[in-house]
Amino acid sequence: MKEKLIKYRFKILFVIFGGIAGFLYWRFVGCTTGTCPITSNWYASVPYGMLFGWLIGDLVKPNKKIEIKDDNQ
């Protein structure tokens, strides 16, 4: 279980930040008339933010160390 958390830590963090960003977008920018289906209520805006967070988190990959083998020694 711990290995999976370490493996997906960037995705999990970006999903959390995406949910927070979706809520903040609804709170400060959202549609007040109710005609916008995504931004008129928070329970639609937060999952979309989480989805975008997942997609962006999937693009971010941690740097892996590459070992170069030297056969000349």
C-alpha positions, 0 to 999 in steps of 0.5 A, a space after each residue: 500500500 505504501 509503495 502505491 502511495 509513493 508511486 502516485 504521490 504527484 497524481 494524488 497531490 495534483 488531484 487535491 490541488 485541482 479540487 481546491 482550485 475548482 472550488 476556488 474557481 466556483 467561489 470567486 469566478 463562478 456563474 451567478 445566474 445558474 446558466 453555466 452547468 459547470 461553474 454554477 454549483 460547487 459540486 460540479 466544479 470540484 470534480 472537474 478541477 480534480 479531473 484536470 488535476 489528475 491529467 496535469 499530474 499525469 504529465 508530471 513525472 519525477 526525475 529518475 536517475 539513469 546509471 551509465 555503465 562504463 565497459 571500458 574499465 
